[in-house]
Amino acid sequence: MENIALVVGATGITGSNLAEELIAQGWTTYGLSRNPNNTIAGLRPVKADLLDEQNLIKALEDISPTHIYFTTWMRNDTEEENIRVNSLLVRNLLNVLSLKKSVKHVALVTGLKHYLGPFEAYAKEGVLPETPVREEHPRLPIPNFYYTQEDEIYKASERDGFTWSIHRPHTVIGYAVGNLMNMGTTLAVYASICKETGRKMIWPGSEAQWNGVSDVTDAGILAKQLVWASITESAQNQAFNIVNGDVFRWKWLWKRLADWFGVESEGFETTIKPLENVLENDHKIWEDIAQKYNLKESRLNRLASAWHTDLDLGRPLEVMCDMSKSRKLGFKAYINTEDSFISLFERLRNENLIP
């Protein structure tokens, strides 16, 4: 039977890289989003609103996917609203596709908030998990929309008989424009501004993150694990961490990233210096840079998501993931983290998004 993939959130970092991987592996691939991605050769765009079940029925009328990859979410003001909205996104889609009886596997991308709690809970008092985090760690006794998204998939799986996999990346590094959570591009834009203005590239995060051991997830590695888990019998109905396979300390990597841009770097000194506070005054500077170098995107907030970078780099503890589970089952993909950042920077430059 032909593999027909539906990538939900095909305009994001995870979804767009996954679509490219599926197409490269010969899959018929549809990309569902509110504003379809027309930049990936071979991707069949589907314009749909996940909150509107009737709209979904019409948009998917002639599409019967065998594999669903859920890579998107909607950010709301409170975690309670995150839970309501994001569980509805999953429930609506699976309800609509249930009638087709075509779905064999559903993959859901969540993240380390599964272990740490929502963004707002990072620095609050409470028992945080020992690192490296492992898939066996129990859910935290606090509201978390990841848990309700998982529960929607479990219920639909029992009803419809498909298998599932849950994927928990650390910070995803990869190419996308207009993404809400994009550390790699945010740092590239920040470094480009520093170079143009002669400023130092100053570490914005915490002492714990600066000195501690960390890891990240290349979007290409995440894509490979998503496809692997969806077609590997031993990986069915399980959750997996997914990171590059190496570890690093930011106090080592920060200077190397700054050196690539040819700017001077500065590490943690006495306090956190949020990047959001820095970049909020740089919108005009970025417009001038874009005009000077004839860049494609002059809107700073279309490229940089400083709020997300600050939350990741401002954590009061070191965070890294154990990868033993999927390794034991045969998933061997690996990428060097410095190479992951540099390849992204090179693509951003080649695509005329940074000077």
N, C-alpha and C positions, 0 to 999 in steps of 0.2 A: 504494500500500500504506500502511495506517495506521501511523503512528509510535508504537511502544509502548516507553516508557522504563522501565528498571529502575535506580533510584538506590540504590546500595549505600552505606549510611551515612546514611540520610535524617534522622537526628536531630541530626547535627552542623551546624556553621556552613555549610560548603560544601554538604552534601547537602540541608539544609532550604531554603536559598535557591535551589538549583538546582531542586528540586521545584516551588517556587512559580513559577519562570520557565517551566518546561516546561508546567505547567498553564495559565499565562497565555497561552502560545502554542498551546494546544489539544491538547497531547499527552495520550494515555492514560499515566498515570504511576503506577508502583508504587514504594514505598519500603521497602527491605529493611533490617532491623536486628534486633538481639537483643531490644530493647525498642521496639516500633513507635511511630512518630510519628503521633499521632491529632489533632494540632492544626492541620494544614494542610487547608483545604477542597479536596476533589477528589483528595487523595492516597489511593491504595489501599495500606494497610499490609500488609507481609509480614513475619511473625516467623520468623526463621531464624538458625541458627548456621553461619557460614561454615567453621568448623573441622570440622563434621560433615557429610560428603558425603551420607549417607543422609537426614539431616534436610533438607538442601537439595533433594534430589530430591523429597521429599514436599511441601515448602513451595512449590516452583515447578512442581508437577505440571500446573497449569492455566494457567500463564503462559508465553508465548513472546515475549520482548522482542526488538525490533529494534535497540535501542540500550542499551548498558550504560554507566553512569557510576560509576566506582569512586572513592569519595570518603573512604574510611575506612582506618584502620590500627590495630594493637594495639601498645601500648607495652610493651616487655619490659626486663629488667634489663641485657642486653648486646646489642650490635649483631648478634652471631652468632645470638642467639635472635630478634631482630627480623627477620633475614633468613629464618630457618626458618619462623616463624609467618606473616609477612606475605606471603611468596611462596605459602604454602599457601592463604591466603585467596583469592588471585587464581586459583590453579590449580584449586582445588575448584570454584569457581563456573563457570569457563569449561569445565571438564570436564563438569559437569552440563548446561550449556546447549548444549554441542556436539551432543548427541543430537537436539536440537530443530531444528537447522539454520535458526534464525530470525534469528540475530544478524548485523547488517550493519555495526555500528561499536561499538568499545569505547574509552572515554575513561578515562584514569587521571590523577588529581590527585596530584602529588608536591610538590615545593617546592625551596627554595634549598639544601637539604642536598645536592642533586644536584651543586652547584658547590662547596659549602663543606665537605662531609663531615658525618657524624653530629654531634649536639649535643656529644658529649664531645670532638670533635676541633677545635672552633672555636678554642680558645686554645692548642692544641699547635703545636709547631714544624712547619713544612712549607711548601710552595709553595701559596699561595692564589691564586685566579684574579684577574686584573685586573678592575676594575669600570668600567663596568657589565657584568654577566655576560651572556653571549650563548649562545644555544642550541648554537652550534658548539663550545663548549668541551668538551674530551674528559673522559671519566670520570676521577675521581681513583683512584689505585692503593691504595685502602683499602676495607674492607668497607662496604657501603651497601645497605640493604634496598630503596631506590628502584630500584637497578640490577636487582636480581633480580625485582622486580615487573614492570619493563619487559620483562625477558627472558621472563617467563611469557606476557605478552601477545604478544610477537613470535612465540613458538613456536606459540601457539594460533591466531594470525592466519594463519600459513603452513598450518596444518592445516585450518582452517575457512573461510578465505577472506574474513574480515571486514577492514575498514579500522580504523585506530586513530589516536588522538591522545594526546599526553602534555602535561599542563598544569602549569607550574611557577610558582605564586604566591609572592610574598613573604608576610609576615605577613598573615593574612586577618582583616579587620575586618567583623564582622557579628553578627547576632542568633542566639543559641542558649543553652540552659541545660543545664548539666551537661557542658560540652565541655572536653576536656583542654587545648586550646590556644586561649585566648580573651583576647587582649590587650585588646581594646576594653572588654569587660565587666569585666575585672580592673582596668583603670584607672578605670572608672566607680565600682566598689565602693571602691577606694582613695580616690578623691576624695571620695566620700560620707562615708567614715569621717573623713577630714581635716576636712571641714566640720563634722561633728557634734562632734568633739573639739577643734576649734580648732587642729589641727596644720597645718604646712606640707605641701604636696604636693612631696616631695623626689624628685629624679631618682634612679632606682635603678641606672642603667647606667654604661657606660664613657665616658671622655673622647672616644674616637674616634666613638662613636655620637652623643654630644651635639653635637659640632662638625661631624660629617661629613654628607654628602648621603645621603638615604635615600628610600625609597618603601614603600608598602604596597599591599595588594590588597583592595578592597571585595568582599564576597561576591557582590554583585549583578553586578559586572563579570566576576568569575570565572564565574558562571553563564551570562552571555551568551556568553562565549568558548567555553565547553563546548558549548553548543547550536550556535553558529556553526560550530565545527570539525567537528561531527558530521554536518552537512548541506551543507558546502561542499567541492566536489570538489578544489579546489586546496589545501585544508588537510589532505587525507588523508595518513596515515602520516608525520606530522611531530610534533615537539615545539615547544611555544610557552611563552615567558615570558608572565606576565600580571600587570600592576600597573595602578594607577589612571590613569597617564598624566602625572602631575605628579611633582615631587620637592620635598623640604623638608628642613630641618634641625630636629632635635628641640629645639634651643635656642630656636627660633622657635615651634614648635608646642606645646611643653610648657606655656608660660605661657598660651597661648590656650585650651587644654583646661582648665587650672586656673581661668581666668577664667570659663568657662562655669558651673562649679560654685560660683563665688564664694569660692574659697580662694586663699591666698597660695602661690606656687610658689618652689622653690629648685632651681637647676641643679647641674651637676657642680662639685665643689670640689676634693677631693684624692684621694678613693678611691671605688670602687664601693660602693653601699649596697643590697644585694639586697632586693628587695621581699618575697621569701619570708620573710626574717628579721623584717620589720616585721609582715606580716599574720598570722604564726603566733601572735602574741599578741593578735590582734583578734577571735577567734571569738566571745567573749562580748559584745564591743562590738557586733558585727554582729547578734547575736541581740537585743540591746536595741534597736538601731535598727529592726530588722524588726518587733519588737513595738510600738514607739512609733508607727511610720508604717503599721502593718498591711500589711507587704510580703508578697509571695507566698512568698519563699524566705528562710528564716532561717539556712540552712547556708552558711557562707562558702565552703567548698570546692566547692559546687555552682555557684558563680558565678565565683569567682576561680581562676586557674591561674598563680600568681605564678612558679612554677618556669620556665614557658615564657616569660613576659614577661622574666624576668631573663636567660635565655639569649639572647633576641633583642636586648635592649637592652644586654647586656653584651659583645657581640662586640668584638674588638679592632681592627676595621677598619670603614670605611664600606661599605655594601652597597646597590647599586641595580641595576635590571634594564634591559636594552635591549629595547624593544618593536617594533623595526623590522620584524621578520619577519612578524608577523601584520598589522601596519599595511599593509605592501605588498600583502598578499593580500586586504585589504578590511575588516579588523576595526577599526572606528573608535570603539568605545564608550570613554567617558572619564567620570571623576568627580573632583571636587576632594576631596583627602584630608581637609581640615578638615571639609567638609560630610559626608563619610563617617562620621567620628567623631561629629559632632553629631547626625546623623540616628539613629545607634545609641543615643546617650545619651537622645534624646527618646523613642525606642521603649521603652527600658528603663524610663523614667519612666512612660510611658503604660501599660505592661504591669504597673506596680506592682512592679517588681523593684528599683528604687532610689528613695529619697525625693525 
